[in-house]
Amino acid sequence: MGTTEPETGRAAAADGIAGLARDRALLGRTSTAERVADILRTRVAEGFFRPGERLSEDAIGKALGVSRNTLREAFRLLTHERLLVHRLNRGVFVRKPAVQDVVDIYRTRRLVECAVLHDLGDPPYPLDRLGDAVGGGERSARELDWRGVSTANIHFHRELVALAGSARTDELMRGVLAELRLAFHVVDDPRRLHQPFLIRNRAILEALRAGDRTAAEELLAAYLDDSRTRMVETYAHLVTDDD
């Protein structure tokens, strides 16, 4: 688990490049490094480019129809976000987080997500989008679409943080959750990682619907602690300090 055979890796890379060619239309007439970075960020988060994989400037630039300078600026932005890493004389690679990175990500999540619930104020709360994320995860589970469950789970936590109504907090969590997904791709077992938490997402949602933000905060804190323990124990067996 967490490793990819060479043939599978090449096929995945080819799929990623083909997907970028389809994304080219998103650039329109106002192609910028920021918009290229948005596309690549999504592709990395979705696992089209895997942790440890080298990104080809020529292939990606051709697929998106952008200049080398624009692409390098996009790479620089994503390196700053800790999604990519530049290795001297070797190129740009999708970053593989260290175990301590995963620990720190969960620490940040607990601080931010629990604080959002703590400071919600009086009910009722705008929960439609949070409910959609919970329902989406449950539907994906019924269809045995475990990557869909993983994506729905990320949406759940993004929508939970969005309850704060803060663009700054939304931006912070976008980066934190994108980096966490790199670690999820290394583990590469979305069913084991996410299925046990579907029912807990539902419980948090129902507590908020009942107007009990204190109960929701307590449920979330326990959820994140358990998720961190499960993730770190699994991840530590798959990466080394040399990765």
TANOR-V970280 format. One record per helix or strand of 2 or more residues. SS is the DSSP state (H for helix, E for strand). FROM is the first residue (numbers start at 1). TO is the last residue. If there is no record, write none. Layout:
SS,FROM,TO / SS,FROM,TO
This chain:
H,6,27 / H,33,45 / E,54,55 / H,57,64 / H,68,80 / E,84,87 / E,91,94 / H,99,118 / H,128,142 / H,146,162 / H,167,187 / H,190,209 / H,213,236
